[in-house]
Amino acid sequence: MSKKDIINRLKNTAKLETREDVLHFDEALERLAEIELSNLDIVELMMILDDDSPQEEVLFGLVHFLEGSVDFKTLIQALMKGTQKLVKKAPDWTQLFYIRLLKNQESRSILKAMLVNEESQNYNLILELIRDISLNELPPLSDYGNFVIRY
């Protein structure tokens, strides 16, 4: 099964409405672990996330997979590239990704460095997301957000 076939299987079963969908989704994730992913693949996988899914814990498997399959720089590049589309489709998952990045010292430093050089249309949206986290979360998470958005 090709990478494209595996990603399509994930997309096709992402509603996770039946037990069979969940099994096929998990199986596809396992197969994907053996394949190198590009930034575009990662963005495409992030777009599978859905705030309305009845199987949040299964979708967490996708988040864990992405975090464990690529280095932080690659993950952050993909997230920054896909933020505008992802926040429209799955704002809660988008915020979760940024929260998880802020909680890790290495990813927090990479995110800060990448934001300094960010010139995309997502820049202001990303700053707004991190600012919201800083305003609405308790320390130390609020402090981590402030660290990233202050140059």
Phi and psi in radians as a Rosetta constraint file:
Dihedral C 1 N 2 CA 2 C 2 CIRCULARHARMONIC -1.338 0.35
Dihedral N 2 CA 2 C 2 N 3 CIRCULARHARMONIC 2.908 0.35
Dihedral C 2 N 3 CA 3 C 3 CIRCULARHARMONIC -1.019 0.35
Dihedral N 3 CA 3 C 3 N 4 CIRCULARHARMONIC -0.757 0.35
Dihedral C 3 N 4 CA 4 C 4 CIRCULARHARMONIC -1.081 0.35
Dihedral N 4 CA 4 C 4 N 5 CIRCULARHARMONIC -0.728 0.35
Dihedral C 4 N 5 CA 5 C 5 CIRCULARHARMONIC -1.090 0.35
Dihedral N 5 CA 5 C 5 N 6 CIRCULARHARMONIC -0.720 0.35
Dihedral C 5 N 6 CA 6 C 6 CIRCULARHARMONIC -1.162 0.35
Dihedral N 6 CA 6 C 6 N 7 CIRCULARHARMONIC -0.790 0.35
Dihedral C 6 N 7 CA 7 C 7 CIRCULARHARMONIC -1.100 0.35
Dihedral N 7 CA 7 C 7 N 8 CIRCULARHARMONIC -0.706 0.35
Dihedral C 7 N 8 CA 8 C 8 CIRCULARHARMONIC -1.101 0.35
Dihedral N 8 CA 8 C 8 N 9 CIRCULARHARMONIC -0.650 0.35
Dihedral C 8 N 9 CA 9 C 9 CIRCULARHARMONIC -1.121 0.35
Dihedral N 9 CA 9 C 9 N 10 CIRCULARHARMONIC -0.715 0.35
Dihedral C 9 N 10 CA 10 C 10 CIRCULARHARMONIC -1.061 0.35
Dihedral N 10 CA 10 C 10 N 11 CIRCULARHARMONIC -0.794 0.35
Dihedral C 10 N 11 CA 11 C 11 CIRCULARHARMONIC -1.075 0.35
Dihedral N 11 CA 11 C 11 N 12 CIRCULARHARMONIC -0.759 0.35
Dihedral C 11 N 12 CA 12 C 12 CIRCULARHARMONIC -1.214 0.35
Dihedral N 12 CA 12 C 12 N 13 CIRCULARHARMONIC -0.420 0.35
Dihedral C 12 N 13 CA 13 C 13 CIRCULARHARMONIC -1.864 0.35
Dihedral N 13 CA 13 C 13 N 14 CIRCULARHARMONIC 0.083 0.35
Dihedral C 13 N 14 CA 14 C 14 CIRCULARHARMONIC -1.136 0.35
Dihedral N 14 CA 14 C 14 N 15 CIRCULARHARMONIC -0.359 0.35
Dihedral C 14 N 15 CA 15 C 15 CIRCULARHARMONIC -1.142 0.35
Dihedral N 15 CA 15 C 15 N 16 CIRCULARHARMONIC -0.463 0.35
Dihedral C 15 N 16 CA 16 C 16 CIRCULARHARMONIC 0.917 0.35
Dihedral N 16 CA 16 C 16 N 17 CIRCULARHARMONIC 0.770 0.35
Dihedral C 16 N 17 CA 17 C 17 CIRCULARHARMONIC -1.442 0.35
Dihedral N 17 CA 17 C 17 N 18 CIRCULARHARMONIC -0.416 0.35
Dihedral C 17 N 18 CA 18 C 18 CIRCULARHARMONIC -2.183 0.35
Dihedral N 18 CA 18 C 18 N 19 CIRCULARHARMONIC 2.867 0.35
Dihedral C 18 N 19 CA 19 C 19 CIRCULARHARMONIC -1.063 0.35
Dihedral N 19 CA 19 C 19 N 20 CIRCULARHARMONIC -0.648 0.35
Dihedral C 19 N 20 CA 20 C 20 CIRCULARHARMONIC -1.104 0.35
Dihedral N 20 CA 20 C 20 N 21 CIRCULARHARMONIC -0.708 0.35
Dihedral C 20 N 21 CA 21 C 21 CIRCULARHARMONIC -1.036 0.35
Dihedral N 21 CA 21 C 21 N 22 CIRCULARHARMONIC -0.766 0.35
Dihedral C 21 N 22 CA 22 C 22 CIRCULARHARMONIC -1.084 0.35
Dihedral N 22 CA 22 C 22 N 23 CIRCULARHARMONIC -0.782 0.35
Dihedral C 22 N 23 CA 23 C 23 CIRCULARHARMONIC -1.106 0.35
Dihedral N 23 CA 23 C 23 N 24 CIRCULARHARMONIC -0.766 0.35
Dihedral C 23 N 24 CA 24 C 24 CIRCULARHARMONIC -1.146 0.35
Dihedral N 24 CA 24 C 24 N 25 CIRCULARHARMONIC -0.659 0.35
Dihedral C 24 N 25 CA 25 C 25 CIRCULARHARMONIC -1.094 0.35
Dihedral N 25 CA 25 C 25 N 26 CIRCULARHARMONIC -0.870 0.35
Dihedral C 25 N 26 CA 26 C 26 CIRCULARHARMONIC -1.104 0.35
Dihedral N 26 CA 26 C 26 N 27 CIRCULARHARMONIC -0.689 0.35
Dihedral C 26 N 27 CA 27 C 27 CIRCULARHARMONIC -1.116 0.35
Dihedral N 27 CA 27 C 27 N 28 CIRCULARHARMONIC -0.742 0.35
Dihedral C 27 N 28 CA 28 C 28 CIRCULARHARMONIC -1.114 0.35
Dihedral N 28 CA 28 C 28 N 29 CIRCULARHARMONIC -0.692 0.35
Dihedral C 28 N 29 CA 29 C 29 CIRCULARHARMONIC -1.070 0.35
Dihedral N 29 CA 29 C 29 N 30 CIRCULARHARMONIC -0.728 0.35
Dihedral C 29 N 30 CA 30 C 30 CIRCULARHARMONIC -1.067 0.35
Dihedral N 30 CA 30 C 30 N 31 CIRCULARHARMONIC -0.745 0.35
Dihedral C 30 N 31 CA 31 C 31 CIRCULARHARMONIC -1.170 0.35
Dihedral N 31 CA 31 C 31 N 32 CIRCULARHARMONIC -0.631 0.35
Dihedral C 31 N 32 CA 32 C 32 CIRCULARHARMONIC -1.170 0.35
Dihedral N 32 CA 32 C 32 N 33 CIRCULARHARMONIC -0.446 0.35
Dihedral C 32 N 33 CA 33 C 33 CIRCULARHARMONIC -1.094 0.35
Dihedral N 33 CA 33 C 33 N 34 CIRCULARHARMONIC -0.337 0.35
Dihedral C 33 N 34 CA 34 C 34 CIRCULARHARMONIC -1.606 0.35
Dihedral N 34 CA 34 C 34 N 35 CIRCULARHARMONIC 0.036 0.35
Dihedral C 34 N 35 CA 35 C 35 CIRCULARHARMONIC -2.108 0.35
Dihedral N 35 CA 35 C 35 N 36 CIRCULARHARMONIC 2.446 0.35
Dihedral C 35 N 36 CA 36 C 36 CIRCULARHARMONIC -1.302 0.35
Dihedral N 36 CA 36 C 36 N 37 CIRCULARHARMONIC 2.366 0.35
Dihedral C 36 N 37 CA 37 C 37 CIRCULARHARMONIC -1.885 0.35
Dihedral N 37 CA 37 C 37 N 38 CIRCULARHARMONIC 2.443 0.35
Dihedral C 37 N 38 CA 38 C 38 CIRCULARHARMONIC -1.584 0.35
Dihedral N 38 CA 38 C 38 N 39 CIRCULARHARMONIC 2.980 0.35
Dihedral C 38 N 39 CA 39 C 39 CIRCULARHARMONIC -1.030 0.35
Dihedral N 39 CA 39 C 39 N 40 CIRCULARHARMONIC -0.698 0.35
Dihedral C 39 N 40 CA 40 C 40 CIRCULARHARMONIC -1.134 0.35
Dihedral N 40 CA 40 C 40 N 41 CIRCULARHARMONIC -0.658 0.35
Dihedral C 40 N 41 CA 41 C 41 CIRCULARHARMONIC -1.075 0.35
Dihedral N 41 CA 41 C 41 N 42 CIRCULARHARMONIC -0.756 0.35
Dihedral C 41 N 42 CA 42 C 42 CIRCULARHARMONIC -1.123 0.35
Dihedral N 42 CA 42 C 42 N 43 CIRCULARHARMONIC -0.767 0.35
Dihedral C 42 N 43 CA 43 C 43 CIRCULARHARMONIC -1.059 0.35
Dihedral N 43 CA 43 C 43 N 44 CIRCULARHARMONIC -0.769 0.35
Dihedral C 43 N 44 CA 44 C 44 CIRCULARHARMONIC -1.066 0.35
Dihedral N 44 CA 44 C 44 N 45 CIRCULARHARMONIC -0.697 0.35
Dihedral C 44 N 45 CA 45 C 45 CIRCULARHARMONIC -1.186 0.35
Dihedral N 45 CA 45 C 45 N 46 CIRCULARHARMONIC -0.689 0.35
Dihedral C 45 N 46 CA 46 C 46 CIRCULARHARMONIC -1.064 0.35
Dihedral N 46 CA 46 C 46 N 47 CIRCULARHARMONIC -0.588 0.35
Dihedral C 46 N 47 CA 47 C 47 CIRCULARHARMONIC -1.227 0.35
Dihedral N 47 CA 47 C 47 N 48 CIRCULARHARMONIC -0.142 0.35
Dihedral C 47 N 48 CA 48 C 48 CIRCULARHARMONIC -1.291 0.35
Dihedral N 48 CA 48 C 48 N 49 CIRCULARHARMONIC -0.478 0.35
Dihedral C 48 N 49 CA 49 C 49 CIRCULARHARMONIC -1.062 0.35
Dihedral N 49 CA 49 C 49 N 50 CIRCULARHARMONIC 2.466 0.35
Dihedral C 49 N 50 CA 50 C 50 CIRCULARHARMONIC -2.521 0.35
Dihedral N 50 CA 50 C 50 N 51 CIRCULARHARMONIC 2.126 0.35
Dihedral C 50 N 51 CA 51 C 51 CIRCULARHARMONIC -1.105 0.35
Dihedral N 51 CA 51 C 51 N 52 CIRCULARHARMONIC -0.370 0.35
Dihedral C 51 N 52 CA 52 C 52 CIRCULARHARMONIC -1.646 0.35
Dihedral N 52 CA 52 C 52 N 53 CIRCULARHARMONIC 0.101 0.35
Dihedral C 52 N 53 CA 53 C 53 CIRCULARHARMONIC -1.155 0.35
Dihedral N 53 CA 53 C 53 N 54 CIRCULARHARMONIC 2.384 0.35
Dihedral C 53 N 54 CA 54 C 54 CIRCULARHARMONIC -1.342 0.35
Dihedral N 54 CA 54 C 54 N 55 CIRCULARHARMONIC -0.140 0.35
Dihedral C 54 N 55 CA 55 C 55 CIRCULARHARMONIC -2.080 0.35
Dihedral N 55 CA 55 C 55 N 56 CIRCULARHARMONIC 1.105 0.35
Dihedral C 55 N 56 CA 56 C 56 CIRCULARHARMONIC -0.977 0.35
Dihedral N 56 CA 56 C 56 N 57 CIRCULARHARMONIC -0.709 0.35
Dihedral C 56 N 57 CA 57 C 57 CIRCULARHARMONIC -1.132 0.35
Dihedral N 57 CA 57 C 57 N 58 CIRCULARHARMONIC -0.546 0.35
Dihedral C 57 N 58 CA 58 C 58 CIRCULARHARMONIC -1.225 0.35
Dihedral N 58 CA 58 C 58 N 59 CIRCULARHARMONIC -0.714 0.35
Dihedral C 58 N 59 CA 59 C 59 CIRCULARHARMONIC -1.172 0.35
Dihedral N 59 CA 59 C 59 N 60 CIRCULARHARMONIC -0.501 0.35
Dihedral C 59 N 60 CA 60 C 60 CIRCULARHARMONIC -1.064 0.35
Dihedral N 60 CA 60 C 60 N 61 CIRCULARHARMONIC -0.526 0.35
Dihedral C 60 N 61 CA 61 C 61 CIRCULARHARMONIC -1.045 0.35
Dihedral N 61 CA 61 C 61 N 62 CIRCULARHARMONIC -0.653 0.35
Dihedral C 61 N 62 CA 62 C 62 CIRCULARHARMONIC -1.174 0.35
Dihedral N 62 CA 62 C 62 N 63 CIRCULARHARMONIC -0.730 0.35
Dihedral C 62 N 63 CA 63 C 63 CIRCULARHARMONIC -1.065 0.35
Dihedral N 63 CA 63 C 63 N 64 CIRCULARHARMONIC -0.839 0.35
Dihedral C 63 N 64 CA 64 C 64 CIRCULARHARMONIC -1.086 0.35
Dihedral N 64 CA 64 C 64 N 65 CIRCULARHARMONIC -0.690 0.35
Dihedral C 64 N 65 CA 65 C 65 CIRCULARHARMONIC -1.045 0.35
Dihedral N 65 CA 65 C 65 N 66 CIRCULARHARMONIC -0.856 0.35
Dihedral C 65 N 66 CA 66 C 66 CIRCULARHARMONIC -1.086 0.35
Dihedral N 66 CA 66 C 66 N 67 CIRCULARHARMONIC -0.749 0.35
Dihedral C 66 N 67 CA 67 C 67 CIRCULARHARMONIC -1.111 0.35
Dihedral N 67 CA 67 C 67 N 68 CIRCULARHARMONIC -0.581 0.35
Dihedral C 67 N 68 CA 68 C 68 CIRCULARHARMONIC -1.605 0.35
Dihedral N 68 CA 68 C 68 N 69 CIRCULARHARMONIC -0.198 0.35
Dihedral C 68 N 69 CA 69 C 69 CIRCULARHARMONIC -1.679 0.35
Dihedral N 69 CA 69 C 69 N 70 CIRCULARHARMONIC -0.388 0.35
Dihedral C 69 N 70 CA 70 C 70 CIRCULARHARMONIC -2.339 0.35
Dihedral N 70 CA 70 C 70 N 71 CIRCULARHARMONIC 2.790 0.35
Dihedral C 70 N 71 CA 71 C 71 CIRCULARHARMONIC -1.265 0.35
Dihedral N 71 CA 71 C 71 N 72 CIRCULARHARMONIC 2.834 0.35
Dihedral C 71 N 72 CA 72 C 72 CIRCULARHARMONIC -1.007 0.35
Dihedral N 72 CA 72 C 72 N 73 CIRCULARHARMONIC -0.722 0.35
Dihedral C 72 N 73 CA 73 C 73 CIRCULARHARMONIC -1.065 0.35
Dihedral N 73 CA 73 C 73 N 74 CIRCULARHARMONIC -0.789 0.35
Dihedral C 73 N 74 CA 74 C 74 CIRCULARHARMONIC -1.128 0.35
Dihedral N 74 CA 74 C 74 N 75 CIRCULARHARMONIC -0.761 0.35
Dihedral C 74 N 75 CA 75 C 75 CIRCULARHARMONIC -1.093 0.35
Dihedral N 75 CA 75 C 75 N 76 CIRCULARHARMONIC -0.776 0.35
Dihedral C 75 N 76 CA 76 C 76 CIRCULARHARMONIC -1.158 0.35
Dihedral N 76 CA 76 C 76 N 77 CIRCULARHARMONIC -0.725 0.35
Dihedral C 76 N 77 CA 77 C 77 CIRCULARHARMONIC -1.023 0.35
Dihedral N 77 CA 77 C 77 N 78 CIRCULARHARMONIC -0.791 0.35
Dihedral C 77 N 78 CA 78 C 78 CIRCULARHARMONIC -1.147 0.35
Dihedral N 78 CA 78 C 78 N 79 CIRCULARHARMONIC -0.767 0.35
Dihedral C 78 N 79 CA 79 C 79 CIRCULARHARMONIC -1.093 0.35
Dihedral N 79 CA 79 C 79 N 80 CIRCULARHARMONIC -0.771 0.35
Dihedral C 79 N 80 CA 80 C 80 CIRCULARHARMONIC -1.100 0.35
Dihedral N 80 CA 80 C 80 N 81 CIRCULARHARMONIC -0.689 0.35
Dihedral C 80 N 81 CA 81 C 81 CIRCULARHARMONIC -1.149 0.35
Dihedral N 81 CA 81 C 81 N 82 CIRCULARHARMONIC -0.663 0.35
Dihedral C 81 N 82 CA 82 C 82 CIRCULARHARMONIC -1.682 0.35
Dihedral N 82 CA 82 C 82 N 83 CIRCULARHARMONIC 0.009 0.35
Dihedral C 82 N 83 CA 83 C 83 CIRCULARHARMONIC -0.981 0.35
Dihedral N 83 CA 83 C 83 N 84 CIRCULARHARMONIC -0.788 0.35
Dihedral C 83 N 84 CA 84 C 84 CIRCULARHARMONIC -1.071 0.35
Dihedral N 84 CA 84 C 84 N 85 CIRCULARHARMONIC -0.764 0.35
Dihedral C 84 N 85 CA 85 C 85 CIRCULARHARMONIC -1.267 0.35
Dihedral N 85 CA 85 C 85 N 86 CIRCULARHARMONIC -0.709 0.35
Dihedral C 85 N 86 CA 86 C 86 CIRCULARHARMONIC -1.179 0.35
Dihedral N 86 CA 86 C 86 N 87 CIRCULARHARMONIC -0.686 0.35
Dihedral C 86 N 87 CA 87 C 87 CIRCULARHARMONIC -1.152 0.35
Dihedral N 87 CA 87 C 87 N 88 CIRCULARHARMONIC -0.504 0.35
Dihedral C 87 N 88 CA 88 C 88 CIRCULARHARMONIC -1.272 0.35
Dihedral N 88 CA 88 C 88 N 89 CIRCULARHARMONIC -0.641 0.35
Dihedral C 88 N 89 CA 89 C 89 CIRCULARHARMONIC -1.517 0.35
Dihedral N 89 CA 89 C 89 N 90 CIRCULARHARMONIC -0.697 0.35
Dihedral C 89 N 90 CA 90 C 90 CIRCULARHARMONIC -2.547 0.35
Dihedral N 90 CA 90 C 90 N 91 CIRCULARHARMONIC 1.274 0.35
Dihedral C 90 N 91 CA 91 C 91 CIRCULARHARMONIC -1.062 0.35
Dihedral N 91 CA 91 C 91 N 92 CIRCULARHARMONIC -0.617 0.35
Dihedral C 91 N 92 CA 92 C 92 CIRCULARHARMONIC -1.165 0.35
Dihedral N 92 CA 92 C 92 N 93 CIRCULARHARMONIC -0.738 0.35
Dihedral C 92 N 93 CA 93 C 93 CIRCULARHARMONIC -1.181 0.35
Dihedral N 93 CA 93 C 93 N 94 CIRCULARHARMONIC -0.629 0.35
Dihedral C 93 N 94 CA 94 C 94 CIRCULARHARMONIC -1.066 0.35
Dihedral N 94 CA 94 C 94 N 95 CIRCULARHARMONIC -0.852 0.35
Dihedral C 94 N 95 CA 95 C 95 CIRCULARHARMONIC -1.074 0.35
Dihedral N 95 CA 95 C 95 N 96 CIRCULARHARMONIC -0.702 0.35
Dihedral C 95 N 96 CA 96 C 96 CIRCULARHARMONIC -1.042 0.35
Dihedral N 96 CA 96 C 96 N 97 CIRCULARHARMONIC -0.760 0.35
Dihedral C 96 N 97 CA 97 C 97 CIRCULARHARMONIC -1.008 0.35
Dihedral N 97 CA 97 C 97 N 98 CIRCULARHARMONIC -0.818 0.35
Dihedral C 97 N 98 CA 98 C 98 CIRCULARHARMONIC -1.167 0.35
Dihedral N 98 CA 98 C 98 N 99 CIRCULARHARMONIC -0.661 0.35
Dihedral C 98 N 99 CA 99 C 99 CIRCULARHARMONIC -1.069 0.35
Dihedral N 99 CA 99 C 99 N 100 CIRCULARHARMONIC -0.787 0.35
Dihedral C 99 N 100 CA 100 C 100 CIRCULARHARMONIC -1.127 0.35
Dihedral N 100 CA 100 C 100 N 101 CIRCULARHARMONIC -0.650 0.35
Dihedral C 100 N 101 CA 101 C 101 CIRCULARHARMONIC -1.177 0.35
Dihedral N 101 CA 101 C 101 N 102 CIRCULARHARMONIC -0.679 0.35
Dihedral C 101 N 102 CA 102 C 102 CIRCULARHARMONIC -1.156 0.35
Dihedral N 102 CA 102 C 102 N 103 CIRCULARHARMONIC -0.536 0.35
Dihedral C 102 N 103 CA 103 C 103 CIRCULARHARMONIC -1.276 0.35
Dihedral N 103 CA 103 C 103 N 104 CIRCULARHARMONIC -0.317 0.35
Dihedral C 103 N 104 CA 104 C 104 CIRCULARHARMONIC -1.788 0.35
Dihedral N 104 CA 104 C 104 N 105 CIRCULARHARMONIC 2.222 0.35
Dihedral C 104 N 105 CA 105 C 105 CIRCULARHARMONIC -1.055 0.35
Dihedral N 105 CA 105 C 105 N 106 CIRCULARHARMONIC -0.778 0.35
Dihedral C 105 N 106 CA 106 C 106 CIRCULARHARMONIC -1.131 0.35
Dihedral N 106 CA 106 C 106 N 107 CIRCULARHARMONIC -0.834 0.35
Dihedral C 106 N 107 CA 107 C 107 CIRCULARHARMONIC -1.191 0.35
Dihedral N 107 CA 107 C 107 N 108 CIRCULARHARMONIC -0.583 0.35
Dihedral C 107 N 108 CA 108 C 108 CIRCULARHARMONIC -1.073 0.35
Dihedral N 108 CA 108 C 108 N 109 CIRCULARHARMONIC -0.768 0.35
Dihedral C 108 N 109 CA 109 C 109 CIRCULARHARMONIC -1.167 0.35
Dihedral N 109 CA 109 C 109 N 110 CIRCULARHARMONIC -0.696 0.35
Dihedral C 109 N 110 CA 110 C 110 CIRCULARHARMONIC -1.147 0.35
Dihedral N 110 CA 110 C 110 N 111 CIRCULARHARMONIC -0.770 0.35
Dihedral C 110 N 111 CA 111 C 111 CIRCULARHARMONIC -1.038 0.35
Dihedral N 111 CA 111 C 111 N 112 CIRCULARHARMONIC -0.779 0.35
Dihedral C 111 N 112 CA 112 C 112 CIRCULARHARMONIC -1.058 0.35
Dihedral N 112 CA 112 C 112 N 113 CIRCULARHARMONIC -0.827 0.35
Dihedral C 112 N 113 CA 113 C 113 CIRCULARHARMONIC -1.112 0.35
Dihedral N 113 CA 113 C 113 N 114 CIRCULARHARMONIC -0.677 0.35
Dihedral C 113 N 114 CA 114 C 114 CIRCULARHARMONIC -1.248 0.35
Dihedral N 114 CA 114 C 114 N 115 CIRCULARHARMONIC -0.581 0.35
Dihedral C 114 N 115 CA 115 C 115 CIRCULARHARMONIC -1.171 0.35
Dihedral N 115 CA 115 C 115 N 116 CIRCULARHARMONIC -0.584 0.35
Dihedral C 115 N 116 CA 116 C 116 CIRCULARHARMONIC -1.034 0.35
Dihedral N 116 CA 116 C 116 N 117 CIRCULARHARMONIC -0.611 0.35
Dihedral C 116 N 117 CA 117 C 117 CIRCULARHARMONIC -1.759 0.35
Dihedral N 117 CA 117 C 117 N 118 CIRCULARHARMONIC 0.058 0.35
Dihedral C 117 N 118 CA 118 C 118 CIRCULARHARMONIC -1.292 0.35
Dihedral N 118 CA 118 C 118 N 119 CIRCULARHARMONIC 2.278 0.35
Dihedral C 118 N 119 CA 119 C 119 CIRCULARHARMONIC -2.226 0.35
Dihedral N 119 CA 119 C 119 N 120 CIRCULARHARMONIC 0.161 0.35
Dihedral C 119 N 120 CA 120 C 120 CIRCULARHARMONIC -1.395 0.35
Dihedral N 120 CA 120 C 120 N 121 CIRCULARHARMONIC 2.993 0.35
Dihedral C 120 N 121 CA 121 C 121 CIRCULARHARMONIC -1.202 0.35
Dihedral N 121 CA 121 C 121 N 122 CIRCULARHARMONIC -0.233 0.35
Dihedral C 121 N 122 CA 122 C 122 CIRCULARHARMONIC -1.399 0.35
Dihedral N 122 CA 122 C 122 N 123 CIRCULARHARMONIC -0.226 0.35
Dihedral C 122 N 123 CA 123 C 123 CIRCULARHARMONIC -0.903 0.35
Dihedral N 123 CA 123 C 123 N 124 CIRCULARHARMONIC -0.950 0.35
Dihedral C 123 N 124 CA 124 C 124 CIRCULARHARMONIC -1.144 0.35
Dihedral N 124 CA 124 C 124 N 125 CIRCULARHARMONIC -0.636 0.35
Dihedral C 124 N 125 CA 125 C 125 CIRCULARHARMONIC -1.123 0.35
Dihedral N 125 CA 125 C 125 N 126 CIRCULARHARMONIC -0.752 0.35
Dihedral C 125 N 126 CA 126 C 126 CIRCULARHARMONIC -1.110 0.35
Dihedral N 126 CA 126 C 126 N 127 CIRCULARHARMONIC -0.789 0.35
Dihedral C 126 N 127 CA 127 C 127 CIRCULARHARMONIC -1.037 0.35
Dihedral N 127 CA 127 C 127 N 128 CIRCULARHARMONIC -0.727 0.35
Dihedral C 127 N 128 CA 128 C 128 CIRCULARHARMONIC -1.105 0.35
Dihedral N 128 CA 128 C 128 N 129 CIRCULARHARMONIC -0.733 0.35
Dihedral C 128 N 129 CA 129 C 129 CIRCULARHARMONIC -1.081 0.35
Dihedral N 129 CA 129 C 129 N 130 CIRCULARHARMONIC -0.805 0.35
Dihedral C 129 N 130 CA 130 C 130 CIRCULARHARMONIC -1.200 0.35
Dihedral N 130 CA 130 C 130 N 131 CIRCULARHARMONIC -0.665 0.35
Dihedral C 130 N 131 CA 131 C 131 CIRCULARHARMONIC -1.075 0.35
Dihedral N 131 CA 131 C 131 N 132 CIRCULARHARMONIC -0.740 0.35
Dihedral C 131 N 132 CA 132 C 132 CIRCULARHARMONIC -1.073 0.35
Dihedral N 132 CA 132 C 132 N 133 CIRCULARHARMONIC -0.698 0.35
Dihedral C 132 N 133 CA 133 C 133 CIRCULARHARMONIC -1.097 0.35
Dihedral N 133 CA 133 C 133 N 134 CIRCULARHARMONIC -0.776 0.35
Dihedral C 133 N 134 CA 134 C 134 CIRCULARHARMONIC -1.070 0.35
Dihedral N 134 CA 134 C 134 N 135 CIRCULARHARMONIC -0.640 0.35
Dihedral C 134 N 135 CA 135 C 135 CIRCULARHARMONIC -1.398 0.35
Dihedral N 135 CA 135 C 135 N 136 CIRCULARHARMONIC -0.504 0.35
Dihedral C 135 N 136 CA 136 C 136 CIRCULARHARMONIC -1.851 0.35
Dihedral N 136 CA 136 C 136 N 137 CIRCULARHARMONIC -0.111 0.35
Dihedral C 136 N 137 CA 137 C 137 CIRCULARHARMONIC -1.926 0.35
Dihedral N 137 CA 137 C 137 N 138 CIRCULARHARMONIC 2.755 0.35
Dihedral C 137 N 138 CA 138 C 138 CIRCULARHARMONIC -1.465 0.35
Dihedral N 138 CA 138 C 138 N 139 CIRCULARHARMONIC 2.773 0.35
Dihedral C 138 N 139 CA 139 C 139 CIRCULARHARMONIC -1.063 0.35
Dihedral N 139 CA 139 C 139 N 140 CIRCULARHARMONIC 2.586 0.35
Dihedral C 139 N 140 CA 140 C 140 CIRCULARHARMONIC -1.507 0.35
Dihedral N 140 CA 140 C 140 N 141 CIRCULARHARMONIC -0.165 0.35
Dihedral C 140 N 141 CA 141 C 141 CIRCULARHARMONIC -1.036 0.35
Dihedral N 141 CA 141 C 141 N 142 CIRCULARHARMONIC -0.730 0.35
Dihedral C 141 N 142 CA 142 C 142 CIRCULARHARMONIC -1.085 0.35
Dihedral N 142 CA 142 C 142 N 143 CIRCULARHARMONIC -0.657 0.35
Dihedral C 142 N 143 CA 143 C 143 CIRCULARHARMONIC -1.153 0.35
Dihedral N 143 CA 143 C 143 N 144 CIRCULARHARMONIC -0.687 0.35
Dihedral C 143 N 144 CA 144 C 144 CIRCULARHARMONIC -1.084 0.35
Dihedral N 144 CA 144 C 144 N 145 CIRCULARHARMONIC -0.746 0.35
Dihedral C 144 N 145 CA 145 C 145 CIRCULARHARMONIC -1.090 0.35
Dihedral N 145 CA 145 C 145 N 146 CIRCULARHARMONIC -0.765 0.35
Dihedral C 145 N 146 CA 146 C 146 CIRCULARHARMONIC -1.087 0.35
Dihedral N 146 CA 146 C 146 N 147 CIRCULARHARMONIC -0.666 0.35
Dihedral C 146 N 147 CA 147 C 147 CIRCULARHARMONIC -1.021 0.35
Dihedral N 147 CA 147 C 147 N 148 CIRCULARHARMONIC -0.747 0.35
Dihedral C 147 N 148 CA 148 C 148 CIRCULARHARMONIC -1.243 0.35
Dihedral N 148 CA 148 C 148 N 149 CIRCULARHARMONIC -0.684 0.35
Dihedral C 148 N 149 CA 149 C 149 CIRCULARHARMONIC -1.569 0.35
Dihedral N 149 CA 149 C 149 N 150 CIRCULARHARMONIC -0.093 0.35
Dihedral C 149 N 150 CA 150 C 150 CIRCULARHARMONIC -1.752 0.35
Dihedral N 150 CA 150 C 150 N 151 CIRCULARHARMONIC 2.147 0.35
